[in-house]
Amino acid sequence: MRHLTGTEYCKVDVNERFKMPKKFLEQLNLSSTRLFCVRKKLDDNALELFTDERFQKEMDWITTYLNSDGDDEEQLLFNALTNIKHIYLDDADRLPLPKELKQVAEIGNEVVIKGVGGHFELYSKEDYEKQCEAIKQSEKSLKDLRAALTKQAREKEQRPL
């Protein structure tokens, strides 16, 4: 499977479905199955959306590389397996958002879909825009730090020994 890339804003209809953008369908190149798995992301309010095939690979990796003897590993496995919902892409290329996961992610009438390599992340519009703003602020902070360090280095070079 190709790496999934890009970001799209999609409306959520009254039946709690969103239309999968054409560019993502082309990237997925779905053959026979239209089965997807969706779960809460482990480290924030977003949801993760996998094709069933990709989800099975994810679970194979988790069960192969985690040592179930440790508490941390057991907790990670439990979290990875909790609240997984299987959903189908319908003939109109719409995916339903399971109500309980939609509430957890605080998704309203609009969902942001972001391709992140082997799967998608689904965000509420508000959470996604907050995340973008935080990235802009950290980039600004890094630029300011770089400028200050560059200025210090130049001043050091001009000092007589």
C-alpha positions in Angstrom: 0.0 0.0 0.0 1.2 3.5 -0.8 1.7 6.0 2.0 -1.4 8.0 2.7 -0.8 11.8 2.6 -2.8 15.0 2.7 -5.4 16.7 4.8 -9.1 17.3 3.9 -12.0 18.9 5.7 -15.2 16.9 5.3 -18.8 17.6 6.4 -20.5 15.0 8.7 -24.1 14.4 7.6 -27.1 13.9 9.9 -26.6 10.2 9.8 -23.0 10.7 11.2 -21.3 9.8 8.0 -18.6 11.6 6.0 -17.7 11.2 2.3 -14.2 9.8 1.8 -12.3 12.3 -0.4 -11.5 11.1 -3.9 -7.8 11.7 -3.5 -7.7 9.3 -0.5 -9.7 6.7 -2.3 -7.2 6.8 -5.1 -4.3 6.5 -2.7 -6.0 3.5 -1.0 -6.6 1.7 -4.3 -9.3 -0.5 -2.7 -9.7 -3.8 -4.3 -12.4 -6.1 -2.8 -12.8 -5.1 0.8 -14.3 -1.9 1.9 -13.9 -2.7 5.6 -12.1 -0.2 7.9 -11.2 -0.2 11.5 -11.5 2.9 13.6 -10.2 3.5 17.2 -9.3 6.3 19.5 -5.7 7.4 19.1 -3.6 6.4 22.1 -2.0 9.8 22.8 -4.7 12.4 22.0 -8.4 13.0 21.2 -8.0 12.0 17.5 -9.3 8.8 16.0 -7.2 6.4 13.8 -8.7 5.0 10.7 -7.2 1.9 9.1 -8.1 -0.4 6.2 -8.8 -3.8 7.7 -5.7 -5.2 6.0 -3.4 -2.5 7.5 -5.0 -2.9 10.9 -4.2 -6.6 10.9 -0.6 -5.8 10.1 -0.6 -3.2 13.0 -2.0 -5.8 15.4 0.5 -8.5 14.2 3.4 -6.0 14.9 2.0 -5.2 18.3 1.5 -8.8 19.4 4.9 -9.8 18.0 7.0 -7.1 19.6 5.3 -6.5 22.9 6.3 -8.7 25.8 3.0 -9.4 27.6 4.9 -10.0 30.8 5.2 -6.3 31.6 2.5 -4.0 32.9 3.3 -1.2 30.4 3.1 -3.6 27.5 -0.2 -5.0 28.7 -1.6 -1.5 29.1 -0.5 -0.6 25.6 -2.0 -3.7 24.2 -5.3 -3.2 26.1 -5.5 0.5 24.9 -4.7 -0.6 21.3 -7.6 -3.1 21.4 -10.1 -1.1 23.2 -13.0 0.7 21.4 -12.1 -0.7 18.0 -15.1 -0.4 15.6 -15.4 -2.0 12.2 -17.1 0.2 9.6 -17.8 -0.2 5.9 -17.3 2.3 3.1 -20.7 2.4 1.4 -21.4 2.5 -2.3 -21.5 6.3 -2.1 -18.0 6.3 -0.6 -19.2 7.4 2.8 -17.9 6.1 6.2 -20.0 6.1 9.3 -18.5 7.6 12.5 -19.4 5.4 15.5 -21.3 7.6 17.9 -19.2 6.8 21.0 -15.9 7.5 19.1 -17.3 10.6 17.6 -18.1 11.9 21.1 -14.7 10.9 22.4 -13.0 12.9 19.6 -15.5 15.7 20.0 -16.2 15.7 16.3 -19.1 17.9 15.3 -20.4 18.7 11.9 -17.0 18.7 10.3 -14.1 16.1 10.5 -10.5 16.7 9.4 -8.9 13.6 7.8 -5.1 13.5 7.7 -3.1 10.9 6.0 -0.2 9.8 8.1 1.6 7.0 6.3 -0.2 3.7 6.8 -3.5 5.1 8.1 -5.6 8.2 8.6 -6.1 10.4 11.7 -9.5 12.0 12.2 -9.8 15.2 14.2 -12.5 17.6 15.2 -12.0 20.8 13.2 -11.3 22.7 16.4 -8.6 20.2 17.7 -6.9 20.1 14.3 -6.7 23.9 14.1 -5.4 24.1 17.7 -2.7 21.5 16.7 -1.7 23.6 13.6 -1.5 26.8 15.8 0.7 25.0 18.3 3.0 23.8 15.5 3.2 27.4 14.2 4.1 28.7 17.7 6.8 26.0 18.2 8.3 26.8 14.7 8.4 30.5 15.7 10.1 29.6 19.0 12.6 27.5 17.2 13.3 30.3 14.7 13.8 32.8 17.5 16.1 30.4 19.3 18.1 29.8 16.2 18.4 33.6 15.6 19.6 34.2 19.2 22.2 31.3 19.0 23.4 32.6 15.6 23.8 36.1 17.1 25.7 34.7 20.1 28.0 32.8 17.8 28.8 35.8 15.7 29.5 38.0 18.7 31.8 35.3 20.0 33.7 35.2 16.7 34.2 39.0 16.9 35.6 39.0 20.5 39.4 39.3 20.8 41.0 36.5 22.7 
